[in-house]
Amino acid sequence: MFDLFVSGIQAYNQIGFFIGAVICLGIGGLILGYSLYWRMHAVPAMGTIIGVVGKDKMYTPVYRYTLPNGETHEAKSDMSSGWTKGKETGRVVPLLVSAHNPTEARTRNNYALELMSLVFIVPGLLLGHTALTAFPVTWMTWVMGGAMLLYLAERVHRIFIPKGERLSIAEWRKQHDLDGLASIDLKQVKPVEQLVTEPGGQPSRIMDRKWAPLVGVFALILAGLGGFQTYKMSRLEASGLRAPGAVVSLKEEDSGSDSSYYPVVRYRTDKNLSIEFKDSVGSNPPSYRTGDKVTVLYLADAPQRAVIDRGIWNWAIPLILLIGSGLIAFLTMAMFRSGTPKPA
């Protein structure tokens, strides 16, 4: 019976990893595909910033550019940000102009979407690799996979909009301002120097280039910690054993302004050794109570370094660290770009 229970937990975790991998790879693939579509089909041009459209402290550059046939157009960037550097009026920038909408453009040297796609693709590959290597594919995998698909189908059916209530494509495009050849209202376009100024009259700098290396070092530290945690958890998932355990006490530790409660777990190894360990994840209020039954994941050659098996949530900390490092790396790039002097 316990073997069946463990097989069920392993299959549940394996399908969870597969679903996580599909979601991450799907989101990352869509973002990357959208960016590559732009780069393959957009029209290259040189543009001049004539101002920005400001809303809620977010600034969208507006460019004036000339096509090879001599036509002059205004285009609004498809990306907004709170940074003012790089949006100076009169600045000349290389553009990619939408092949379907001459009023939409983006800077040619902007790789934000590619970096954002990697933030999803890398965790997706890690989850997929773990699902294929850390767990055996058994009949229980197919049973659990079928159950998951039925559950997801039922959830999708619940949120599915009835046919009579769906918006037409034309109406949806209209609501989202995608009927794109409408001209830009130049009355809303203002120099960024006019919108954002400091008391001394100089454009404010939200980010300063001199801090970028320090932020970059922090991104590397997070990436290193994420890689170490990923290696540690991959080794546990691939070579570890599972055993039933019980919470025997809670250990309170001061974490600054508050306290956290860590479960102390006792279990028996495959060699019938009684092992007691403190789990590495604490919380307040406590997530466990004395007497709670848990599943323990441990290495045969290091039974003291065990963890409570939380299924797919075992990967929460590595993924948070890796995603955080990716976002901070993007911030570092933006800080470097924001401090780049305007070309003559």
Buried (B, 14 or more C-beta within 10 A) or exposed (E): EEEEEBBEBBBBBBBBBBBBBBBBBEBBBEBBEEBEEBEEEBBEBEBBBBBBBBEEEEBBBBBBBEEEEEEEBBBBBBEBBEBBBBBBBEBBBEBBBBEEBBBBBBBBEBEBBEBBBBBBBBBBBBBBBBBEEBBEEEEBBEBBBEEBEEEEEEEEEEEEEEEEEEEEEEEEEEEEEEEEEEEBEEEBBBBBBEBBEEEEEEBEBBBEBEEBEEBBEBBEEBBEBBBEBBEBBBEBBEEBBBBEBBBBEBEEEEEEEEEBBBBBBBBBBEEEEEBEBBBEBBEEEBBBEEEBEBBBBBBEEEBEEBBBBBBBEBBEBBBBBBBBBBBBBBBBBBBBBBBEEEEE
